[in-house]
Structure formats: structure tokens, C-alpha cells
Amino acid sequence: MERCCTGGLLVGDVLPYNSRLFPGMPKSPPQKAKKTAKRPSTSSWLFRSISRLLGRPEKTPPKPALHPHGKTRPLAPTKAETALLEPFSGLSPDRIFVPKTKAECVAAANEILAAGVAGFDTEAKPTFRAGEKSGGPHVVQFALTDKAFIFQLHRQVCQKVVAGLIESDRLLKVGFGLKNDHGQIRNRLGVSLNAVLDLDNIFRKRGYKHQMGVRAAMGSVLNLSFPKSKSTTTSNWAAPELTPRQLRYAANDAFAALKIMEALDLKPDEIRR
């Protein structure tokens, strides 16, 4: 390529416009800077990939909520996300006991008290009409590290025993959403629910914004799914005899709470009787 006689420019080079040197030369249009495609961040790419797998519309991942003290809030897994995890095995049917006589109720209560800590929950017959009262709880369940006891309150011989466990300060009762149980227990058994550890409060203190619940807690802490059948949840818990599915549902609701508490490795000041 030849050099121009005026300067070190090459033939074909574009000269800068100068109105004093080249008064008749038309002004060339300004050169626009080329835009380079912005490379998506790893987090947004990962979010879109997960969204495709879950069949969700691709949206910008939400910004993490901030804790009142400026820290990023932890996010609970969604129902769709926990559904992809391995299921919680829970208790087998041979480790679920239903006391029916006074002697069986007393023996079960003594074993539960000796443990000092139990997973706890109640079940009540659902209502479907406005103004209808449930009359529950109809079932009260306590879970230990390797078994669960299901008390049906239509058996009069068990009511006094269950009432004693519920109001005992020597037994820490661990569960989720137990705030709603206080009123029903007082109306049905005439006692107060004492020595309670509601794990929803523990997760709230650790930064989770909304009520956690056993399903989300199971996914967050143990990385397992906890499927719950709506047909079982809304079944007749006041029935004289519970079905195997109802027994397993009730037992593992309480058992899951106990296992989550153990995995949380709570500090002494987080456990208040």
C-alpha cells in the first residue's frame, strides 16, 4: 500500500474533517460507537435455566429482600422447588401407635414425658360451611425420635392423659403453626398448651419473612420434600377409626417437626419452655 506525500497516512485512510483546511469538503457523519452485547450474569442465566425446567415464564430473578438490619433475608424454597427433592421417608406403619385403653394411654404418656421433647401437632375434622364449628381437636399426636403416638380424643380414657401432656411444663412440644391450636385445645380439653416451641417463630427470628411451615422447612433444612395430600388433610379426623393414610399423615407431621428441630442445632436461648 502506498504512502501519501503529506504525512504518514495510507491511501484509503479517512481524513478528519477540518473546515479551515478543506472548506469545500462535506462534513462526514459522526461515527457511532458499536454496542457490544451485554453478557448475562451467571445468576440470571441459572435462574432462567431453572425456570425452563420448572415450566415457569422467564422473568428477571427477584432481588433478595433485606432484613430490618440491612442483611439479605434467606428465601424459603417454593412448593415447585421442593417437589424436585427426594421425599422424606418418615415413620413406617409399625412405629405408629394408637393407644385405645387407659393402660395403653398411661404407658404412652409416661414414655413421652420421659423423653422430655416431642414433635407435636393436632388434627380436627374440617368444616365446609360458614358458621360451622369443628369441635376439634379430634386427634393429638406426639412423635419421639423413633416412633409416634396418635391419641383419638373420642376415647374418654385418653382425654385426661392427653390433657396432662399438653399442659405439662416438663415436656417441650415442637411443631409448626401452633398458635391456632391454643384456642381449640382450651375449648376441647379445658387446659392451656404449655412449653411450646413453634418453629415458625425460630425461622422468623433467623430472617425468613413469611410463615415457614413444615414443607418449606423440610426443603430448606434437610433438603427433602414433604408431600401433603389435600384429600388426607381434609378427611374426617373425627372418625372412630383412622385409615392407615391418616395415621401416617398425622404421625409424620409431628415427626418431621422433631427432625427439623434436631437439624437446626438450636441454641439454649432459642428454646424457651
Number of C-alpha atoms within 10 A of each C-alpha: 6 8 11 12 8 6 7 8 13 12 10 10 8 9 8 8 13 10 11 7 8 10 10 8 10 9 12 10 6 6 6 6 6 6 6 6 6 6 7 9 8 8 10 15 14 13 15 17 14 14 15 12 8 12 10 12 9 13 10 10 13 8 7 11 15 13 14 9 8 8 11 14 16 16 15 21 17 12 14 12 14 22 16 13 13 12 15 16 11 19 19 13 14 8 14 19 17 17 19 15 13 16 12 15 21 17 13 22 20 13 11 19 17 11 14 13 21 24 27 30 26 23 21 19 19 17 13 10 7 6 7 9 11 14 15 22 24 22 21 24 25 30 30 20 14 11 18 30 23 25 23 26 20 14 14 12 18 21 18 15 18 22 19 16 20 23 16 17 16 16 20 23 28 27 28 24 16 18 12 9 16 13 15 19 21 14 13 15 17 12 17 18 21 17 19 21 23 19 25 21 15 18 19 13 11 12 18 19 16 11 16 22 16 23 22 22 26 23 25 19 14 14 17 20 24 24 14 12 12 8 9 15 16 14 17 19 24 20 13 11 12 17 14 11 12 19 22 19 19 27 31 28 24 29 27 26 27 23 21 21 19 11 12 13 9 11 7 7 6 12 15 9 12
